[in-house]
Amino acid sequence: MSDVLFSRAERAAGFTYACGHLVETLQQKLENGGFPVGKIDGIYGSDTEGAVSDWQGEVGQPVTGKLTEAEWTLLTGQAAPDIFDRCLQITGRFEGHGFRKAAGNFDGAGITWGIIGFTLKHGEISAIVAQLDSMDTSIVDSAFGSLASELRDKLSKSPSRQEKWADSISVGARKHNLEPEWRDAFNRLGGTPEAQTIQVDRARTKYWSRAERDSQSLGLSSKLGLALCFDVAVQNGGVSADEADLYSERLARLGAVDPAQKRRVLAETIADTSNPRWREDVLSRKLTLASGIGTVHGERFSTPNWGLSGVTGPEAEPAQVPASSATSFDLFFKSLGLRHFKSGEFLFLGDAHRDPESAAFGLNHPPPAELWNNIAPTARILDELRERLDAPIILSSVYRSPMYNAAIGGVPDSQHTAFCAADFVVRSASSPSDWAAVLKQLRADGLFRGGIGVYNTFVHVDTRGENLDW
């Protein structure tokens, strides 16, 4: 049976489109074959899905808009992408740089650039530039222009001097960006076929090889197991001996576990041993790959859409992605019987979580399962409010992890950290004071006990068990 490589069938449920270098290759083949994709942007969106459907109808394949491994070969004349390339796409999306984008010294790595975030600190950028120069010095010269000699000079210095230089060209409140001329130069370099080939080759030879070793030693040989180990190699440098020991200890305490549980244990182990500043970001990435579904940087991922489902190796797990925390939350949410809300609305992680310029960037994560019941009375009140106002309600803040809450200036005992509060706006001509008035009437009628806060542009409501207004 031929596995599905790409699909956007679950986009209606809020999942992000598959995107990356494989999709760009597919789009180019469709364009060359006379099936327009609108724009070759590496995104498996509606235009690309439509082009795939048109091609399928033309060649006598079932018209699904999904592209299978066999159809990839029929369309491109190439073997189906291996597991490495599929894992590279999704981890590349987590990193958020593509081949071209460079970030400044926001995290002490100096400069971070390329498909998996190659860094100056670890010598990766220097190695790639040196390899390009060994092929043809004009590649770097063309990309960097008058900056090329300075680049080569700085890359020849000691690590401490390299970091000082990177810091000097980093801009923004958190130094997340580079000065425009350096940003554009790295962008041009990343757009060259030579630099892209080297980036993929380095990702395979250095990080994928580590992932294969780790997955074998830890007994995680499925596609998702390999994807998880690859992301660990890229973001965390691989599974250390101490982490492997802790992982084994935790498995021993659990007793018999299935492959999905083993992946989850590894995900939590890596997050628990990472820098506390980045723990929640590490956890969200690792749990998404461990379960096959999750939210990273405000985007919801379903790995089958990226060609990562089924089994390779001896784990003998079902072909379908295991039940995840997100799908379990959906089942829990459906049990509430609400009329006007979908589960994903209560899993919104906040604008600051998605903003690279914010101190709270990447610090939130979905609410832990032990807190889910706390949101039920709040959700029911909001559902009733929506009914009475007869206007859409948009949730702007629901669950906040303690780290995220602190980073955005929330009070230490915020009800958001207990997952029993929501901030919202109403799409209508009425004002926050009008919305709050209806809430206060609901509270007076005995439908809930909790807090109501009125702000200039939004209203806060919670079900803390005692009445409070501000």
NUVO-676899 format. One record per residue (C-alpha): residue in three letters; x, y, z. Coordinates in steps of 0.5 Angstrom, whole numbers, padded with zeros to 4 digits, always signed. Layout:
<nodes>
ALAXYZ;...
</nodes>
This chain:
<nodes>
MET+0000+0000+0000;SER+0003+0007-0002;ASP+0003+0012+0004;VAL+0000+0019+0003;LEU+0006+0024+0003;PHE+0002+0030+0003;SER-0005+0032+0005;ARG-0009+0039+0007;ALA-0015+0035+0009;GLU-0015+0037+0016;ARG-0014+0044+0015;ALA-0021+0045+0016;ALA-0019+0043+0023;GLY-0014+0048+0024;PHE-0008+0044+0022;THR-0002+0048+0018;TYR-0001+0046+0011;ALA+0005+0042+0010;CYS+0011+0046+0007;GLY+0018+0046+0005;HIS+0023+0043+0000;LEU+0019+0037-0002;VAL+0013+0041-0003;GLU+0017+0046-0007;THR+0020+0040-0012;LEU+0013+0038-0013;GLN+0010+0045-0015;GLN+0016+0046-0020;LYS+0014+0039-0023;LEU+0006+0041-0023;GLU+0008+0047-0026;ASN+0013+0044-0032;GLY+0007+0039-0033;GLY+0002+0044-0034;PHE-0002+0044-0028;PRO-0001+0051-0025;VAL+0000+0052-0017;GLY-0001+0059-0017;LYS+0006+0061-0014;ILE+0012+0056-0012;ASP+0012+0058-0005;GLY+0013+0051-0002;ILE+0006+0051+0001;TYR+0001+0045+0000;GLY-0005+0050+0000;SER-0011+0050-0004;ASP-0008+0052-0010;THR-0003+0046-0010;GLU-0008+0041-0008;GLY-0012+0043-0014;ALA-0007+0042-0018;VAL-0005+0035-0016;SER-0013+0034-0017;ASP-0013+0036-0024;TRP-0006+0032-0025;GLN-0010+0026-0022;GLY-0016+0027-0026;GLU-0011+0027-0032;VAL-0007+0021-0031;GLY-0013+0017-0029;GLN-0011+0017-0021;PRO-0017+0017-0016;VAL-0018+0025-0015;THR-0017+0026-0008;GLY-0012+0032-0007;LYS-0008+0028-0003;LEU-0001+0026-0006;THR+0001+0018-0005;GLU+0008+0016-0005;ALA+0007+0012-0012;GLU+0004+0018-0015;TRP+0010+0022-0013;THR+0014+0017-0017;LEU+0009+0018-0023;LEU+0009+0025-0023;THR+0016+0027-0021;GLY+0020+0021-0024;GLN+0024+0020-0018;ALA+0023+0015-0012;ALA+0019+0017-0006;PRO+0022+0022-0001;ASP+0026+0018+0004;ILE+0024+0019+0012;PHE+0030+0024+0013;ASP+0027+0029+0008;ARG+0020+0028+0011;CYS+0023+0029+0018;LEU+0027+0035+0015;GLN+0021+0039+0013;ILE+0017+0039+0019;THR+0023+0040+0024;GLY+0025+0046+0019;ARG+0018+0048+0020;PHE+0019+0048+0027;GLU+0026+0052+0026;GLY+0022+0057+0022;HIS+0028+0059+0018;GLY+0028+0056+0011;PHE+0034+0056+0007;ARG+0035+0063+0007;LYS+0033+0066+0014;ALA+0038+0068+0019;ALA+0037+0071+0026;GLY+0041+0075+0031;ASN+0044+0073+0037;PHE+0038+0072+0041;ASP+0040+0066+0044;GLY+0047+0066+0045;ALA+0048+0062+0039;GLY+0051+0068+0035;ILE+0048+0068+0028;THR+0043+0062+0027;TRP+0041+0061+0019;GLY+0038+0056+0015;ILE+0034+0050+0014;ILE+0035+0047+0021;GLY+0038+0053+0024;PHE+0045+0052+0023;THR+0049+0057+0028;LEU+0055+0061+0028;LYS+0057+0058+0036;HIS+0058+0051+0034;GLY+0062+0052+0027;GLU+0056+0050+0022;ILE+0056+0057+0019;SER+0063+0057+0018;ALA+0064+0050+0015;ILE+0058+0051+0010;VAL+0062+0058+0008;ALA+0068+0054+0007;GLN+0065+0049+0003;LEU+0062+0054-0002;ASP+0069+0057-0002;SER+0072+0050-0004;MET+0067+0050-0010;ASP+0067+0057-0012;THR+0068+0063-0009;SER+0064+0067-0013;ILE+0058+0064-0010;VAL+0059+0068-0003;ASP+0062+0074-0007;SER+0055+0074-0010;ALA+0051+0074-0004;PHE+0055+0078+0000;GLY+0058+0083-0004;SER+0062+0088-0001;LEU+0061+0084+0006;ALA+0064+0078+0003;SER+0071+0080+0006;GLU+0069+0082+0013;LEU+0065+0075+0013;ARG+0071+0071+0012;ASP+0075+0075+0016;LYS+0070+0074+0022;LEU+0069+0067+0021;SER+0077+0066+0022;LYS+0077+0069+0029;SER+0076+0066+0035;PRO+0069+0064+0038;SER+0069+0069+0043;ARG+0071+0074+0037;GLN+0065+0071+0033;GLU+0060+0072+0038;LYS+0062+0079+0039;TRP+0061+0081+0032;ALA+0055+0077+0031;ASP+0052+0081+0037;SER+0054+0088+0034;ILE+0050+0086+0028;SER+0044+0084+0032;VAL+0038+0088+0032;GLY+0032+0089+0036;ALA+0029+0089+0043;ARG+0032+0081+0044;LYS+0037+0082+0038;HIS+0033+0077+0034;ASN+0034+0080+0028;LEU+0040+0082+0024;GLU+0042+0089+0021;PRO+0038+0089+0014;GLU+0045+0089+0010;TRP+0047+0082+0013;ARG+0040+0079+0013;ASP+0039+0080+0006;ALA+0046+0077+0004;PHE+0045+0071+0008;ASN+0038+0071+0005;ARG+0041+0071-0002;LEU+0046+0066+0000;GLY+0041+0061+0002;GLY+0037+0062-0004;THR+0043+0059-0008;PRO+0042+0052-0010;GLU+0049+0050-0008;ALA+0048+0053-0001;GLN+0041+0049-0001;THR+0045+0042-0003;ILE+0050+0043+0003;GLN+0045+0045+0008;VAL+0041+0038+0006;ASP+0047+0034+0006;ARG+0050+0037+0013;ALA+0043+0036+0016;ARG+0043+0029+0013;THR+0051+0027+0015;LYS+0051+0030+0022;TYR+0044+0030+0025;TRP+0040+0025+0021;SER+0046+0020+0023;ARG+0046+0022+0030;ALA+0038+0021+0030;GLU+0039+0014+0027;ARG+0044+0012+0033;ASP+0039+0015+0038;SER+0033+0011+0035;GLN+0036+0005+0035;SER+0039+0005+0042;LEU+0033+0007+0045;GLY+0028+0003+0041;LEU+0024+0008+0037;SER+0025+0006+0030;SER+0018+0008+0027;LYS+0017+0014+0023;LEU+0015+0018+0029;GLY+0021+0015+0033;LEU+0026+0017+0028;ALA+0022+0024+0027;LEU+0023+0025+0034;CYS+0030+0023+0035;PHE+0032+0028+0029;ASP+0029+0034+0032;VAL+0032+0032+0039;ALA+0039+0032+0035;VAL+0037+0039+0031;GLN+0035+0042+0037;ASN+0038+0039+0043;GLY+0045+0036+0040;GLY+0042+0029+0041;VAL+0040+0024+0047;SER+0046+0025+0052;ALA+0048+0019+0056;ASP+0045+0022+0062;GLU+0038+0023+0058;ALA+0038+0016+0056;ASP+0039+0013+0063;LEU+0034+0018+0066;TYR+0029+0015+0060;SER+0031+0008+0062;GLU+0029+0009+0069;ARG+0022+0012+0067;LEU+0021+0007+0063;ALA+0022+0002+0068;ARG+0018+0005+0073;LEU+0012+0005+0068;GLY+0013-0002+0066;ALA+0010-0005+0060;VAL+0009+0001+0055;ASP+0007+0002+0048;PRO+0011+0005+0043;ALA+0007+0012+0043;GLN+0008+0012+0051;LYS+0016+0011+0050;ARG+0016+0017+0045;ARG+0012+0021+0050;VAL+0017+0019+0056;LEU+0023+0021+0051;ALA+0020+0028+0049;GLU+0019+0029+0057;THR+0026+0027+0059;ILE+0029+0032+0054;ALA+0024+0038+0056;ASP+0026+0036+0063;THR+0033+0037+0062;SER+0033+0042+0057;ASN+0035+0050+0059;PRO+0029+0052+0063;ARG+0028+0058+0059;TRP+0026+0054+0053;ARG+0023+0048+0056;GLU+0016+0049+0054;ASP+0018+0050+0046;VAL+0022+0044+0047;LEU+0016+0040+0050;SER+0011+0042+0045;ARG+0016+0040+0039;LYS+0018+0034+0042;LEU+0010+0032+0044;THR+0008+0034+0037;LEU+0013+0029+0034;ALA+0012+0024+0040;SER+0004+0023+0039;GLY+0003+0026+0031;ILE-0001+0032+0033;GLY+0000+0038+0037;THR+0002+0046+0037;VAL+0008+0049+0036;HIS+0009+0056+0036;GLY+0002+0057+0035;GLU+0001+0053+0029;ARG-0003+0046+0030;PHE+0001+0040+0026;SER-0002+0033+0024;THR+0004+0029+0022;PRO+0000+0025+0017;ASN+0000+0031+0013;TRP+0007+0031+0012;GLY+0008+0024+0010;LEU+0010+0022+0017;SER+0005+0016+0019;GLY+0005+0008+0019;VAL+0011+0004+0021;THR+0018+0003+0019;GLY+0022-0002+0023;PRO+0020-0007+0029;GLU+0016-0003+0033;ALA+0009-0006+0030;GLU+0005+0000+0032;PRO-0002+0001+0028;ALA-0001+0005+0022;GLN-0005+0011+0024;VAL-0003+0016+0029;PRO-0004+0014+0036;ALA-0009+0018+0040;SER-0006+0025+0042;SER-0007+0030+0047;ALA-0010+0035+0042;THR-0015+0029+0040;SER-0017+0027+0047;PHE-0018+0034+0049;ASP-0023+0035+0043;LEU-0027+0029+0045;PHE-0027+0032+0052;PHE-0029+0038+0049;LYS-0035+0035+0045;SER-0037+0032+0052;LEU-0039+0039+0054;GLY-0045+0040+0049;LEU-0043+0047+0047;ARG-0047+0050+0041;HIS-0042+0056+0039;PHE-0035+0054+0040;LYS-0030+0049+0038;SER-0024+0046+0042;GLY-0019+0049+0038;GLU-0021+0056+0040;PHE-0019+0054+0048;LEU-0013+0052+0046;PHE-0010+0058+0043;LEU-0003+0060+0046;GLY-0003+0067+0045;ASP-0001+0073+0040;ALA+0006+0074+0045;HIS+0007+0066+0044;ARG+0008+0067+0037;ASP+0012+0074+0037;PRO+0019+0073+0036;GLU+0020+0080+0039;SER+0016+0078+0045;ALA+0020+0076+0051;ALA+0014+0071+0052;PHE+0016+0068+0045;GLY+0015+0060+0045;LEU+0013+0060+0052;ASN+0006+0057+0052;HIS+0004+0050+0051;PRO-0003+0047+0051;PRO-0006+0046+0058;PRO-0004+0039+0061;ALA-0010+0034+0062;GLU-0010+0034+0069;LEU-0013+0042+0068;TRP-0018+0040+0063;ASN-0024+0040+0067;ASN-0023+0047+0070;ILE-0025+0050+0064;ALA-0032+0047+0063;PRO-0036+0052+0067;THR-0032+0057+0064;ALA-0033+0055+0057;ARG-0041+0054+0059;ILE-0042+0061+0061;LEU-0038+0063+0055;ASP-0043+0059+0051;GLU-0049+0062+0054;LEU-0046+0069+0053;ARG-0045+0068+0046;GLU-0053+0065+0045;ARG-0055+0072+0049;LEU-0051+0077+0045;ASP-0052+0073+0038;ALA-0045+0075+0036;PRO-0039+0072+0035;ILE-0034+0071+0041;ILE-0026+0071+0040;LEU-0022+0068+0045;SER-0015+0072+0046;SER-0012+0068+0052;VAL-0014+0062+0055;TYR-0009+0057+0058;ARG-0002+0060+0060;SER+0004+0056+0063;PRO+0007+0059+0069;MET+0013+0062+0065;TYR+0009+0065+0059;ASN+0004+0068+0064;ALA+0010+0071+0068;ALA+0013+0073+0061;ILE+0007+0077+0059;GLY+0006+0081+0066;GLY+0001+0076+0069;VAL-0001+0076+0076;PRO+0003+0070+0079;ASP-0004+0067+0081;SER-0007+0068+0075;GLN-0013+0064+0074;HIS-0011+0063+0067;THR-0005+0058+0069;ALA-0011+0054+0072;PHE-0014+0054+0066;CYS-0021+0057+0068;ALA-0021+0063+0065;ALA-0021+0067+0059;ASP-0020+0074+0056;PHE-0025+0075+0050;VAL-0028+0080+0045;VAL-0034+0080+0042;ARG-0035+0082+0034;SER-0041+0087+0035;ALA-0042+0094+0036;SER-0043+0093+0043;SER-0038+0095+0048;PRO-0034+0091+0054;SER-0038+0094+0059;ASP-0044+0091+0055;TRP-0041+0084+0055;ALA-0039+0085+0062;ALA-0046+0087+0064;VAL-0049+0080+0061;LEU-0044+0076+0065;LYS-0046+0080+0071;GLN-0053+0078+0070;LEU-0051+0071+0069;ARG-0047+0071+0075;ALA-0053+0074+0079;ASP-0058+0068+0076;GLY-0053+0063+0080;LEU-0050+0060+0074;PHE-0043+0061+0076;ARG-0038+0064+0081;GLY-0032+0068+0079;GLY-0029+0074+0077;ILE-0031+0079+0071;GLY-0025+0084+0069;VAL-0027+0090+0064;TYR-0022+0093+0060;ASN-0021+0098+0055;THR-0022+0093+0049;PHE-0023+0086+0052;VAL-0027+0082+0058;HIS-0024+0077+0063;VAL-0028+0072+0066;ASP-0026+0066+0070;THR-0030+0061+0075;ARG-0025+0061+0081;GLY-0031+0060+0086;GLU-0032+0067+0089;ASN-0034+0073+0086;LEU-0030+0079+0084;ASP-0030+0085+0080;TRP-0025+0090+0077;
</nodes>
